[in-house]
Amino acid sequence: MDTKNTSNSNSNKNKRVDSTVKYIDDLSKEYSKLNVVRVDLSYKKPYSDKITLEDANNDINRMMNNRRSKPSVFKDQIGYVVKREFTEDKGVHFHTMFIYDGQKVQKDAFKGEQIGKYWEETITKEKGCYHNCNRNNYEHSGIGMIDHRNIDKRNILNDVVVPYMCKDEQEVIKANKKDRAFTRGVVVTKDKGNMGRPRKKSEEE
């Protein structure tokens, strides 16, 4: 085992976890309720075996760039996290977490369906598929509506959901040095908008 690489991998994960928890903390300071929606975005067979990293990146980037022009899906979205991965069975795929203003968006599972269908039908033209994690019946859930007073649920988000989003077990291959395996938004104060603009320097692994 290459202990140096393992150490670097753990260090990168810990940095991502800490900075993402802080990111959510900062969102909580702006919004009393966060509605956390987790959707995994991928491709159907046989497309998943043929889709290139460049094509997949074009799809996810188009989706993220289209948020302002798709208010029926993304209105009142205040933050996001996107993790790119590659596995032999699924090909390139994305773990996403979209965070909405919980005072304005209450139906988390419905919102997850909207995001997934937009990916499947509009972005990938039926080549894509999705899994709406907010439809899962978790015994201890860290997604969905999280009031700032709900410490237990927020701890599950911090201790289970965020580390899963930040894991290094399935690394995505990179087409070039500009590719980012992990990206998230920045906190935008309420008087300046709420779409969660891309970071000037995203987390890179």
BAFI-407929 format. One record per atom (N, C-alpha, C, O, CB): x, y, z. Coordinates in pm, whole numbers, padded with zeros to 5 digits, always signed. Glycine has a CB too. Layout:
! BAFI-407929
XYZ;...
***
This chain:
! BAFI-407929
+00084-00120+00000;+00000+00000+00000;+00087+00125+00000;+00187+00132+00072;-00095+00001+00122;+00049+00223-00082;+00123+00349-00086;+00069+00439+00023;-00033+00506+00005;+00110+00417-00226;+00136+00439+00138;+00086+00515+00254;+00086+00664+00228;+00003+00737+00284;+00169+00484+00376;+00179+00711+00142;+00183+00854+00112;+00058+00896+00037;-00004+00996+00070;+00309+00889+00031;+00020+00818-00067;-00100+00849-00144;-00225+00838-00059;-00318+00918-00071;-00111+00757-00264;-00227+00736+00029;-00341+00719+00118;-00355+00839+00211;-00465+00888+00236;-00329+00590+00199;-00242+00885+00262;-00243+01001+00351;-00290+01126+00278;-00367+01204+00333;-00104+01024+00409;-00243+01144+00155;-00286+01260+00076;-00435+01254+00047;-00504+01355+00052;-00206+01268-00054;-00483+01133+00015;-00624+01115-00014;-00710+01150+00107;-00810+01221+00094;-00652+00972-00059;-00670+01102+00225;-00744+01132+00347;-00741+01281+00378;-00840+01338+00422;-00689+01053+00464;-00625+01343+00354;-00612+01487+00379;-00703+01567+00288;-00767+01662+00331;-00467+01531+00359;-00709+01527+00158;-00797+01596+00064;-00943+01582+00104;-01020+01678+00098;-00776+01541-00078;-00980+01458+00146;-01118+01435+00187;-01152+01519+00310;-01258+01580+00316;-01141+01287+00216;-01062+01521+00408;-01088+01596+00530;-01103+01745+00501;-01188+01812+00561;-00975+01573+00631;-01022+01796+00411;-01032+01937+00374;-01166+01965+00307;-01229+02066+00336;-00917+01978+00281;-01209+01875+00218;-01337+01893+00151;-01451+01888+00251;-01543+01970+00246;-01357+01787+00042;-01445+01791+00342;-01551+01778+00442;-01559+01905+00527;-01667+01961+00544;-01527+01655+00531;-01446+01949+00580;-01445+02066+00668;-01496+02191+00596;-01575+02268+00652;-01303+02091+00721;-01451+02211+00471;-01491+02332+00399;-01637+02325+00356;-01704+02427+00349;-01401+02353+00277;-01687+02204+00328;-01827+02190+00289;-01919+02209+00409;-02025+02271+00397;-01851+02053+00224;-01880+02156+00525;-01958+02179+00647;-01963+02328+00678;-02068+02380+00717;-01896+02101+00767;-01852+02397+00662;-01850+02542+00685;-01941+02613+00585;-02011+02708+00621;-01706+02596+00676;-01938+02568+00460;-02024+02625+00356;-02171+02614+00398;-02246+02711+00384;-02000+02553+00221;-02211+02497+00448;-02350+02478+00491;-02378+02560+00616;-02488+02614+00632;-02379+02329+00517;-02280+02570+00706;-02295+02656+00824;-02325+02800+00782;-02413+02865+00838;-02167+02652+00910;-02251+02848+00684;-02269+02986+00638;-02406+03006+00573;-02467+03111+00587;-02159+03024+00538;-02454+02902+00501;-02589+02910+00445;-02693+02917+00557;-02792+02988+00546;-02617+02789+00354;-02669+02841+00665;-02762+02840+00778;-02770+02975+00848;-02872+03008+00909;-02720+02733+00878;-02664+03052+00838;-02665+03186+00897;-02753+03282+00817;-02805+03380+00871;-02523+03242+00906;-02769+03251+00689;-02852+03335+00602;-02997+03288+00596;-03088+03368+00575;-02793+03337+00462;-03019+03157+00615;-03152+03099+00598;-03183+03010+00718;-03103+02924+00755;-03162+03017+00466;-03300+03031+00781;-03335+02957+00902;-03369+02811+00874;-03358+02726+00962;-03451+03024+00972;-03411+02782+00750;-03442+02644+00711;-03372+02613+00578;-03379+02691+00483;-03596+02622+00699;-03306+02499+00575;-03243+02451+00452;-03317+02327+00404;-03343+02236+00483;-03092+02421+00473;-03350+02323+00277;-03411+02203+00219;-03306+02137+00131;-03274+02187+00023;-03542+02237+00138;-03252+02025+00177;-03139+01959+00111;-03190+01847+00021;-03256+01753+00067;-03039+01904+00217;-03159+01857-00108;-03206+01761-00208;-03086+01689-00269;-02997+01753-00325;-03291+01832-00318;-03083+01554-00257;-02971+01473-00308;-03017+01392-00429;-03109+01311-00419;-02917+01379-00198;-02953+01414-00542;-02988+01340-00663;-02860+01290-00729;-02767+01368-00751;-03070+01429-00762;-02855+01162-00760;-02743+01105-00835;-02779+01103-00983;-02884+01052-01022;-02708+00960-00785;-02692+01160-01066;-02717+01174-01209;-02620+01087-01286;-02499+01094-01265;-02705+01322-01253;-02671+01006-01376;-02586+00913-01451;-02645+00891-01590;-02729+00968-01636;-02571+00778-01376;-02599+00784-01657;-02643+00754-01792;-02694+00609-01801;-02643+00520-01733;-02528+00777-01893;-02794+00590-01886;-02849+00457-01908;-02752+00374-01993;-02669+00428-02067;-02987+00466-01976;-02765+00243-01980;-02696+00154-02071;-02764+00162-02208;-02887+00174-02211;-02696+00006-02017;-02694+00158-02321;-02548+00139-02334;-02471+00271-02336;-02349+00271-02356;-02518+00062-02460;-02542+00385-02316;-02475+00515-02327;-02365+00531-02223;-02263+00596-02249;-02575+00627-02313;-02385+00474-02105;-02287+00490-01997;-02153+00428-02033;-02050+00469-01980;-02339+00428-01869;-02155+00330-02122;-02030+00265-02163;-01954+00347-02267;-01835+00325-02291;-02059+00126-02220;-02023+00443-02329;-01964+00517-02440;-01944+00665-02412;-01864+00731-02479;-02049+00501-02561;-02015+00718-02314;-02008+00861-02287;-01867+00900-02243;-01808+00833-02158;-02111+00901-02179;-01814+01007-02300;-01680+01052-02263;-01689+01148-02145;-01795+01204-02117;-01610+01119-02382;-01577+01168-02078;-01573+01264-01968;-01607+01403-02018;-01676+01479-01950;-01435+01263-01901;-01558+01437-02136;-01586+01569-02192;-01736+01588-02216;-01792+01693-02185;-01508+01590-02323;-01800+01485-02272;-01944+01494-02297;-02022+01505-02166;-02116+01584-02155;-01992+01371-02377;-01983+01425-02068;-02052+01429-01939;-02033+01564-01871;-02128+01619-01814;-02000+01316-01848;-01912+01618-01877;-01887+01750-01820;-01969+01857-01891;-02021+01949-01827;-01740+01784-01828;-01982+01845-02022;-02064+01940-02097;-02209+01935-02050;-02276+02038-02039;-02056+01913-02247;-02257+01813-02023;-02396+01798-01977;-02416+01861-01840;-02509+01940-01821;-02434+01650-01972;-02329+01828-01744;-02349+01882-01608;-02327+02033-01606;-02395+02105-01533;-02255+01814-01508;-02231+02081-01686;-02207+02226-01690;-02326+02299-01753;-02362+02407-01707;-02079+02256-01769;-02385+02241-01855;-02503+02303-01916;-02618+02308-01816;-02691+02407-01809;-02545+02226-02044;-02634+02201-01741;-02740+02199-01640;-02718+02309-01535;-02811+02382-01501;-02746+02062-01572;-02597+02320-01486;-02568+02420-01384;-02581+02562-01439;-02629+02651-01370;-02428+02398-01328;-02539+02582-01562;-02546+02715-01623;-02689+02755-01658;-02718+02874-01670;-02461+02720-01748;-02777+02657-01673;-02915+02685-01711;-03006+02712-01592;-03126+02735-01611;-02970+02570-01789;-02952+02711-01471;-03039+02721-01353;-03124+02847-01351;-03241+02843-01315;-02955+02715-01229;-03065+02958-01389;-03141+03084-01386;-03253+03087-01489;-03353+03156-01470;-03047+03202-01409;-03237+03013-01596;-03339+03012-01701;-03443+02902-01679;-03532+02883-01762;-03274+02994-01837;-03430+02829-01568;-03524+02721-01536;-03579+02739-01395;-03552+02658-01307;-03455+02581-01550;-03656+02848-01373;-03705+02876-01237;-03800+02771-01184;-03812+02757-01062;-03772+03009-01235;-03869+02698-01271;-03962+02596-01222;-03889+02486-01145;-03949+02419-01061;-04039+02534-01339;-03759+02469-01173;-03678+02367-01106;-03587+02429-01001;-03572+02375-00891;-03595+02290-01208;-03525+02542-01034;-03416+02592-00951;-03444+02722-00876;-03356+02775-00809;-03297+02611-01037;-03565+02776-00887;-03595+02897-00812;-03579+02871-00663;-03620+02767-00613;-03738+02946-00843;-03519+02966-00593;-03495+02958-00448;-03390+02855-00411;-03380+02816-00294;-03623+02926-00376;-03311+02811-00509;-03194+02726-00480;-03082+02818-00435;-03049+02915-00503;-03150+02641-00606;-03024+02788-00321;-02927+02880-00260;-02786+02821-00252;-02692+02891-00215;-02973+02919-00121;-02770+02693-00285;-02637+02632-00279;-02636+02498-00349;-02741+02442-00379;-02592+02616-00135;-02516+02448-00375;-02504+02317-00441;-02367+02257-00413;-02272+02327-00380;-02527+02330-00593;-02360+02124-00426;-02234+02050-00424;-02243+01946-00537;-02345+01878-00551;-02209+01980-00282;-02138+01934-00617;-02134+01836-00725;-02004+01756-00716;-01895+01814-00713;-02147+01905-00863;-02015+01623-00711;-01898+01535-00712;-01902+01448-00836;-01999+01376-00859;-01893+01447-00583;-01797+01455-00917;-01785+01375-01038;-01712+01245-01006;-01612+01246-00935;-01712+01453-01149;-01763+01134-01059;-01700+01004-01034;-01702+00919-01161;-01774+00946-01256;-01772+00931-00920;-01619+00815-01158;-01617+00717-01267;-01602+00578-01208;-01514+00553-01126;-01502+00748-01368;-01689+00487-01251;-01675+00345-01216;-01698+00263-01342;-01760+00310-01437;-01775+00303-01102;-01647+00142-01343;-01659+00058-01461;-01805+00026-01493;-01842+00019-01611;-01580-00072-01442;-01887+00006-01392;-02025-00034-01418;-02115+00083-01456;-02207+00067-01535;-02081-00103-01297;-02090+00203-01399;-02178+00317-01424;-02117+00421-01519;-02188+00508-01568;-02213+00383-01295;-01986+00412-01545;-01921+00514-01624;-01912+00645-01548;-01908+00644-01425;-01996+00534-01756;-01909+00757-01618;-01904+00888-01553;-02042+00918-01495;-02144+00902-01563;-01860+01000-01653;-02046+00961-01371;-02172+00998-01308;-02147+01106-01203;-02032+01138-01172;-02241+00875-01244;-02255+01161-01150;-02244+01277-01061;-02331+01257-00937;-02448+01222-00946;-02285+01405-01136;-02269+01282-00822;-02345+01292-00698;-02370+01441-00674;-02275+01519-00666;-02268+01225-00576;-02497+01479-00663;-02528+01622-00647;-02610+01646-00522;-02689+01561-00479;-02602+01675-00769;-02591+01761-00465;-02671+01806-00352;-02710+01951-00378;-02625+02039-00385;-02593+01792-00216;-02840+01973-00394;-02891+02108-00415;-02961+02154-00288;-03042+02081-00231;-02988+02114-00537;-02931+02273-00246;-02986+02326-00121;-03077+02443-00154;-03038+02538-00222;-02872+02370-00023;-03200+02435-00104;-03302+02537-00129;-03336+02612+00000;-03313+02562+00110;-03428+02473-00189;-03392+02731-00016;-03445+02807+00096;-03568+02733+00147;-03671+02729+00079;-03480+02954+00055;-03557+02675+00265;-03665+02593+00319;-03790+02670+00355;-03896+02610+00373;-03617+02523+00439;-03781+02802+00364;-03901+02883+00388;-03987+02891+00262;-04106+02920+00270;-03862+03024+00434;-03925+02865+00145;-03996+02882+00019;-04016+02750-00056;-04106+02740-00140;-03922+02978-00069;-03934+02651-00028;-03944+02521-00094;-03958+02413+00013;-03864+02389+00090;-03821+02493-00186;-04074+02347+00018;-04099+02248+00124;-04090+02102+00073;-04051+02014+00149;-04235+02272+00185;-04126+02077-00051;-04139+01940-00101;-04006+01891-00159;-03980+01906-00278;-04251+01931-00207;-03923+01834-00073;-03788+01795-00116;-03790+01680-00216;-03716+01685-00315;-03705+01756+00005;-03871+01577-00194;-03875+01463-00286;-03928+01506-00423;-03877+01461-00526;-03963+01350-00229;-04027+01591-00424;-04081+01643-00550;-03975+01724-00624;-03962+01714-00746;-04205+01730-00525;-03900+01803-00550;-03793+01883-00612;-03685+01791-00669;-03630+01819-00776;-03731+01982-00509;-03654+01682-00599;-03558+01586-00651;-03604+01525-00783;-03523+01503-00873;-03533+01476-00550;-03736+01498-00795;-03790+01445-00920;-03777+01547-01032;-03746+01511-01146;-03937+01404-00902;-03802+01672-01001;-03789+01778-01102;-03646+01785-01155;-03624+01793-01276;-03831+01913-01043;-03550+01783-01064;-03409+01789-01104;-03373+01669-01190;-03311+01683-01295;-03317+01795-00980;-03413+01550-01144;-03380+01428-01216;-03441+01423-01355;-03374+01385-01451;-03426+01308-01138;-03566+01463-01367;-03633+01461-01497;-03573+01566-01591;-03565+01544-01712;-03784+01484-01481;-03532+01678-01536;-03469+01781-01618;-03339+01728-01677;-03308+01751-01794;-03443+01910-01536;-03262+01657-01594;-03138+01594-01640;-03168+01489-01748;-03106+01487-01854;-03063+01529-01522;-03263+01403-01717;-03293+01291-01806;-03353+01336-01939;-03308+01294-02045;-03388+01194-01737;-03455+01422-01933;-03532+01455-02052;-03475+01571-02132;-03475+01568-02255;-03672+01487-02013;-03426+01674-02064;-03382+01795-02135;-03232+01797-02159;-03187+01823-02270;-03424+01918-02056;-03154+01771-02055;-03008+01783-02067;-02950+01668-02149;-02870+01692-02239;-02943+01787-01929;-02988+01546-02120;-02926+01430-02187;-03011+01372-02299;-02971+01276-02364;-02898+01321-02085;-03130+01429-02322;-03217+01382-02431;-03247+01232-02417;-03235+01156-02513;-03153+01411-02568;-03285+01191-02295;-03325+01054-02262;-03209+00956-02253;-03231+00836-02234;-03422+01006-02366;-03086+01004-02264;-02971+00915-02245;-02938+00899-02097;-02875+00802-02057;-02848+00969-02321;-02981+00994-02017;-02947+00995-01876;-03052+00927-01789;-03163+00897-01833;-02927+01134-01829;-03015+00904-01665;-03107+00853-01564;-03068+00914-01430;-02967+00983-01420;-03104+00695-01558;-03147+00888-01328;-03119+00952-01199;-03173+00867-01085;-03258+00780-01104;-03181+01093-01194;-03121+00895-00966;-03174+00836-00844;-03202+00948-00746;-03112+01022-00707;-03075+00730-00784;-03326+00961-00706;-03370+01064-00613;-03354+01013-00470;-03439+00937-00422;-03518+01106-00640;-03248+01053-00403;-03219+01004-00268;-03326+01048-00168;-03343+00983-00065;-03083+01053-00221;-03397+01156-00197;-03500+01204-00105;-03624+01116-00106;-03715+01136-00025;-03538+01345-00140;-03629+01019-00198;-03737+00919-00198;-03701+00800-00109;-03787+00718-00077;-03766+00871-00340;-03574+00788-00069;-03532+00677+00015;-03588+00691+00156;-03605+00802+00207;-03378+00669+00020;-03617+00580+00217;-03671+00580+00353;-03558+00554+00452;-03547+00445+00509;-03784+00474+00368;-03474+00655+00472;-03361+00640+00564;-03411+00639+00708;-03498+00717+00746;-03259+00753+00543;-03354+00549+00789;-03389+00547+00931;-03345+00676+00998;-03418+00732+01080;-03326+00425+01002;-03227+00722+00964;-03176+00848+01017;-03136+00934+00897;-03032+00910+00835;-03054+00825+01115;-03217+01032+00866;-03197+01111+00745;-03129+01244+00774;-03162+01314+00870;-03330+01136+00677;-03032+01276+00689;-02964+01406+00699;-02996+01495+00581;-02928+01596+00560;-02815+01386+00710;-03100+01458+00503;-03140+01541+00390;-03288+01578+00406;-03353+01536+00502;-03116+01467+00256;-03340+01658+00312;-03475+01710+00327;-03474+01838+00407;-03373+01909+00410;-03566+01606+00393;-03584+01868+00471;-03597+01993+00545;-03516+01989+00675;-03531+01897+00755;-03744+02023+00576;-03430+02088+00693;-03349+02096+00815;-03364+02235+00875;-03311+02333+00824;-03199+02065+00785;-03437+02241+00985;-03450+02365+01060;-03320+02391+01136;-03254+02297+01179;-03571+02359+01158;-03284+02517+01154;-03158+02547+01221;-03155+02498+01365;-03048+02488+01425;-03133+02697+01218;-03271+02467+01421;-03278+02416+01559;-03268+02264+01565;-03254+02207+01673;-03407+02461+01625;-03275+02200+01449;-03272+02053+01445;-03127+02005+01443;-03073+01974+01337;-03350+02000+01321;-03067+01999+01559;-02925+01967+01570;-02897+01823+01528;-02796+01796+01463;-02877+01989+01713;-02986+01730+01566;-02963+01589+01534;-02958+01566+01383;-02867+01498+01334;-03072+01501+01596;-03052+01622+01311;-03056+01603+01166;-02937+01670+01099;-02880+01618+01004;-03186+01656+01109;-02902+01786+01150;-02787+01856+01093;-02658+01778+01118;-02569+01777+01034;-02776+01998+01152;-02648+01712+01232;-02530+01631+01261;-02519+01513+01163;-02408+01476+01123;-02534+01580+01405;-02632+01455+01126;-02629+01346+01028;-02582+01399+00893;-02505+01334+00823;-02769+01280+01014;-02629+01518+00856;-02583+01581+00732;-02431+01599+00737;-02361+01567+00641;-02653+01717+00710;-02382+01651+00848;-02238+01677+00861;-02155+01549+00866;-02048+01541+00804;-02211+01759+00987;-02205+01449+00939;-02124+01331+00970;-02141+01216+00872;-02055+01128+00865;-02157+01283+01106;-02250+01215+00796;-02277+01104+00705;-02287+01150+00560;-02216+01100+00473;-02406+01033+00746;-02375+01246+00534;-02402+01287+00396;-02282+01358+00335;-02239+01324+00225;-02525+01377+00390;-02229+01457+00405;-02117+01534+00349;-01993+01447+00327;-01934+01455+00220;-02082+01651+00443;-01952+01363+00424;-01837+01276+00398;-01859+01182+00279;-01765+01152+00205;-01805+01194+00521;-01983+01135+00260;-02011+01050+00144;-01992+01131+00015;-01934+01081-00081;-02155+00994+00151;-02039+01254+00015;-02022+01339-00103;-01875+01368-00130;-01836+01390-00244;-02098+01470-00085;-01794+01368-00027;-01653+01407-00039;-01558+01288-00051;-01437+01308-00055;-01614+01489+00079;-01610+01168-00055;-01524+01049-00052;-01432+01041-00173;-01460+01099-00279;-01610+00923-00043;-01323+00969-00157;-01221+00953-00261;-01221+00813-00321;-01135+00782-00404;-01084+00985-00205;-01313+00728-00281;-01305+00586-00319;-01317+00563-00469;-01256+00471-00522;-01412+00509-00248;-01395+00647-00536;-01419+00628-00679;-01381+00757-00751;-01465+00845-00773;-01569+00589-00708;-01255+00768-00786;-01209+00893-00846;-01249+00905-00992;-01250+00806-01065;-01060+00904-00834;-01281+01023-01032;-01312+01049-01171;-01183+01074-01248;-01090+01137-01196;-01409+01169-01185;-01177+01025-01371;-01061+01054-01454;-01075+01196-01508;-01186+01246-01524;-01047+00952-01569;-00962+01259-01535;-00964+01398-01580;-00917+01407-01724;-00816+01348-01763;-00877+01485-01489;-00992+01484-01802;-00952+01505-01941;-00840+01608-01950;-00758+01603-02041;-01071+01550-02025;-00837+01701-01856;-00731+01801-01853;-00720+01858-01712;-00801+01826-01625;-00757+01915-01955;-00620+01941-01690;-00591+01993-01556;-00702+02084-01503;-00710+02108-01382;-00460+02067-01557;-00787+02135-01593;-00892+02226-01550;-01014+02152-01496;-01102+02212-01434;-00932+02316-01665;-01021+02023-01520;-01134+01946-01471;-01135+01945-01318;-01030+01935-01255;-01129+01802-01525;-01253+01956-01261;-01269+01955-01116;-01352+01834-01076;-01462+01813-01128;-01334+02086-01067;-01301+01755-00984;-01377+01640-00936;-01485+01682-00838;-01585+01612-00821;-01284+01539-00870;-01466+01797-00773;-01555+01839-00666;-01576+01990-00675;-01480+02066-00673;-01499+01800-00527;-01701+02033-00686;-01731+02177-00692;-01850+02208-00603;-01934+02122-00576;-01759+02222-00837;-01855+02329-00559;-01971+02375-00482;-01988+02525-00505;-01902+02591-00562;-01955+02343-00330;-02101+02576-00459;-02129+02717-00476;-02063+02801-00368;-01987+02750-00286;-02276+02741-00476;-02094+02928-00369;-02053+03019-00263;-02179+03079-00202;-02283+03088-00268;-01958+03130-00317;-02170+03119-00080;-02284+03179-00012;-02306+03320-00066;-02215+03402-00069;-02263+03181+00142;-02429+03345-00108;-02467+03477-00156;-02572+03533-00061;-02674+03469-00037;-02521+03472-00303;-02548+03651-00007;-02643+03710+00087;-02775+03737+00018;-02779+03755-00104;-02586+03840+00148;-02883+03739+00094;-03017+03747+00039;-03039+03869-00050;-03116+03864-00145;-03117+03748+00150;-02971+03978-00020;-02993+04099-00099;-02913+04099-00229;-02921+04195-00305;-02957+04220-00018;-02836+03992-00255;-02756+03987-00377;-02795+03872-00469;-02728+03848-00570;-02610+03976-00342;-02902+03800-00435;-02944+03688-00520;-02933+03558-00445;-02884+03556-00332;-02860+03681-00648;-02979+03446-00507;-02984+03321-00431;-02951+03197-00513;-02992+03087-00475;-03119+03305-00372;-02880+03210-00622;-02853+03092-00704;-02725+03019-00666;-02699+02910-00717;-02847+03132-00847;-02643+03077-00579;-02520+03008-00540;-02420+03008-00654;-02399+02904-00717;-02550+02866-00497;-02360+03121-00681;-02268+03132-00794;-02153+03036-00781;-02112+03003-00669;-02217+03273-00806;-02097+02988-00893;-01980+02901-00886;-01865+02970-00816;-01846+03091-00829;-01938+02857-01026;-01788+02892-00741;-01670+02947-00675;-01567+02990-00779;-01555+02925-00883;-01609+02845-00578;-01494+03098-00752;-01387+03139-00841;-01279+03032-00847;-01217+03010-00951;-01327+03273-00796;-01258+02964-00736;-01162+02853-00732;-01229+02738-00663;-01237+02734-00541;-01029+02893-00660;-01277+02642-00740;-01346+02528-00685;-01248+02432-00619;-01128+02436-00645;-01425+02456-00793;-01303+02347-00532;-01221+02243-00473;-01174+02150-00585;-01254+02108-00669;-01301+02165-00363;-01046+02116-00587;-00993+02031-00692;-00923+01913-00633;-00844+01926-00539;-00899+02107-00783;-00953+01796-00688;-00883+01674-00644;-00818+01610-00765;-00754+01506-00753;-00981+01574-00575;
***
